[in-house]
């Protein structure tokens, strides 16, 4: 059940009083400031009571602990969620797996082997429910009766992408978690696009390490994974990637992976997956 302070924040978002994370931390960063807002929350309370998800805010005791390495401007203040929220507090047991939306058959086959090794080692996989590599990661977890966490760029009222609605339900049924910062639909195309980028930081924030399967470099195709890899670097997270210097070098679909060689991102091997357990 949601707290009254979380309800007030949720209602303020719906009322258009809190329109961004930066505005929240600038003007509403204390319970006193939230409680000083004067409007009726009853209709929003009724809406939440009939919703199939819960909410939690930064003033609640059960709000996930944010790593100290995360700068203030990146810190979330409200989550809508369905499933086991406590998984976000088990950061040392979470591994984010990210990659392109349209992996070819070879990439998909290799990813499945990597995810299999990760979950066999006892880790919980974090991803973004997107098409392609995200879907493969979540599906492998569900197939093997393992918990997985999906951070969404959409509200829980309207799962995105719609084709993954059934998968999202299976994630929760299997003891996993669906979670989003958003409780209202985007007001513009730009707002909608920015939500995908913002979602990427959360995958890095709540994981011990981020594993890049495959991604184009910026400007050459689907390269959203670069945002999560960049935030992982800022947050001091371990960074790994799937890359075979003989097979993948020069291939467009591995452009980002190839560029990350210059940053000494660890190439994922069976040994390095095992090393994750010891780090």
N, C-alpha and C positions, 0 to 999 in steps of 0.2 A: 504494500500500500504506500502511496506517495505521501511525502510530508507536506505540511502547509506552506513551507517556504519554497519547496519545489513547485507546488501548484501556483504560487504567486509569480515565480519566474516564468513558468510555462504560459500563464495567462498574459503576462507582460509582453512575451514574444508574440502571442496571438493578437494582442491589442496593437502591435506595432511600436511599442515603447522601447523594446530591446531589439535592435535590428542587426547587431553584429557582436562578435566576441570582443573586439576592441572597445566597443561602446559599453559593454557590460563591465569590463574590468576598469574602465575609466570612471563610470558614473554609478555603478551598482555593485560595488565589490564588497559590501557588508550587508548583513542581515537587516540592519537598521535602515539602510537606504532602500532595500527591497520592500520592507514592511511599510515604509513611508508612502509608497505608491498607493494612490486612492482610486480604486475602481472595484467593481463587483466581479468576483471570481467564480460565482456560483455556476454559470453556464459552462465554464471551462471544467469545473469539477465534475459536473454531470457527464461531460464529453469524455473525460478521462476514465470515469467509472465504467463506461461502456466500451472503452478501447481494449484491444487485446495485447496491450503492452503497459509497462510501468515507466515512471520517470524518477530520476535521482539528480540532485544538484550538488554543487561544490560545498554547500553548508551541511549536507547530510553526513552522518557518521559512516554510512556504507558507500559513499562516493569513492571510486577507485583512487588509490594513491598515485599521484603524479611523480615521476622520477625527478630528482633535484636538477638533473641536467637539462630539463625542458625549460626554455625561457618563458617568462610570464605571458608574452603575447601569444604563445602557442597553447596555453593551458585551456582545456575545455571547462565549461561551467554547468552544462546540463546534458544529460544523456536520456534518450528514450531507449528502452531495451526490452527484449523478450528472451528469457532463458536465464542462464547462470551468470550473474554479474560478477561473482567472485573470481571468475577466470581472469579478469583484468588485473587482479591483485597478485596473480601468479606469474609475474613478468619473466622470471628466470626459467619458467617452463613453457614460454610462448615463443614460437618461431614464425615470423611472417614470411609468406611465400607469395611472390608477385611476378607479373610478366605480361606478355602481349595478349590482346583479345583474340587473335586468330593464329594460334600456334599451328605449325604444320604437324603432320602425323609423327615425324621423328622427334620433334621437340616435346610433344605431348607424351610420347612413350618414355622419353628420358625423365620428364618431370614426374611421372607416376612412380618411377623407381626411386627418385629422390624423396618424394613425399612419404613413400612407404618406409624408407630408412629413417626418416625423421620421426614418424609416429611409432615405429618399432623401438626407438630410443626413449619413448615415453613423453615426447613433447606434444604440446597442443599447437595446431597450425592456425595462424591468423592470416586472413586475407580480406578481399573486398567484395566478394560475390559477383564480380564482373564476369563477362564472357571470357572464355579462353582459359588462361593459366589459373585465374582465381577459381573458376568453376571446377577445374580439374583437381585443385588442391582440396577444396571443400568436399567434393564428391568422394575422393579417395578416403578421407577421414570418415565420412558417413558410412561408406561401404565396409569399412573395417571397424565400425562401432567405436570410433574415437571422437572425442569432443573437438569442436573447431569454433573459432570466433570469426564473425563476419562484420566488418565495419561498412556501413552503407553511406552512399552519397545522397540518399533519398530519405523520406520519412518512412516510418513503419506503417503508416496508413497506405502507402503506395510503394511497394517494394520495386526496386530497380536493380537489374532489368526484370521486366514482368515474367519473362520465360523462366526465371530462377525462383519464382514464388514457391513451387513445390520443394525445391532444394532448401530454401530458407526454412520451411516448415520442418523438414527432416533434420536440419541442424539443431533446432530447438528440441525436437522429440528425442534426439540422441544425447541430450544433456549439454549442448553447446549454447552459443550466445549470438543474438543479432543485436547490434547497437548502432545508434545514430545520434548525431548532434542536432538533427533537424526535426522540428515538430510542425512546420508550415511548409507549403510548397514554394519553390523559388519564384521570385517576382519578375525575373527577367532571364534571358538566355545566358547572360554573363554571370548572374547569380548561380544558375544551375551548373555552369561549367566550373566555377570556383569551388563548388562543393566536392567535386571529384578530387581536386588538388588538396583541399583541406582534409578530406578522408584519408589521403595517403599518409599524412603526418601521423595520424592515430595508429596506423599499422606499425609504424616504427616506434612510436611512443610506448606502446604496451607490449613490446616484444623484446626478448633478449638479443635477438639477431634478425637480420633481414636477408632473405635468400632471393636473389634475382634469377629467374629462369631464363628469360630472353627478352630483349627489347631493342627497338630501333633507336638510333641516336636522334636527338631533337631535330625536327625538320625533315626527317626521312620516313616517317610513319608513326605508328602508335608508340609513343614514348613516355606515357604517363608515369611509368615506373621510376623515372629519374627523380620524381619528387620524393618518393619514399626513401630512395637510396640517399638523397641529399640530406633529408631530415635525420636519417639514421647516423650519418656522419656527424651532424651537429649535436645530436644527443649522445654521442659516444657509444653507439651500439656496434656490435660485430656485424660485418657485412661480408656476404658470400655471394657467389654467382656460379651458374652452370656455364662452363666454357671449355671447349676442347681446342687448343691452339692449332691443331692440325686440321680438324674438321670445320671449325666455326670461324676462323680468322678470315676477314674480308667479306663475310656474308652480312647483308643489310640487316637481317633480323637479329643479329647479335652486335649491332653497332654500339649500343650503350655498353654492353658487356666488354667489348674490345676497348672502349675509351676508359673504362674503369680499371683496366690493367695498369694504367698510369698512376692510379691512386692506390695501388697495391691491395685491391679488394681480393680476398682469398678465393681461389678457384675451388669449387666444391668437389670433394672426392669422398669416397667411403670413409677414409681416415678422418677427414676434417669434420664430417658429420659426427663421428664418434668423439672427436675432440670437444664438440659442443657440450657434451655431458660433463666434461671435466673443468670447463671454464667458468 
